[in-house]
Amino acid sequence: MRDDFILTSKIFFAMSEENKESPKNKIVFVTLKMPDGKEHEIPLPPKVFSSGREGFYAQIPALVYENEVYGGQIQVWKKTPKE
């Protein structure tokens, strides 16, 4: 097995009767798969970044792997065409 982290993601929509596709109702769940096979699902709520791009973001305060503590963040944004 390779000694790295694997990320997969899926987008879930929290539907409401009034507004079925508002970006505020989207949430992305990222699965962080560790080299030992353990998986951690991390929710990424929507975020508007300082650049103005829309996307999803989460801060990971602590994650233990092989008795070492890791932290980090995951950010995903919508690609926009260059002007």
PyMOL commands that set and color helices and strands:
alter all, ss='L'
color gray80, all
select helices_A, chain A and resi 23-25
alter helices_A, ss='H'
color red, helices_A
select strands_A, chain A and resi 6-13+26-33+39-44+46-48+54-65+68-77
alter strands_A, ss='S'
color yellow, strands_A
deselect
rebuild
show_as cartoon
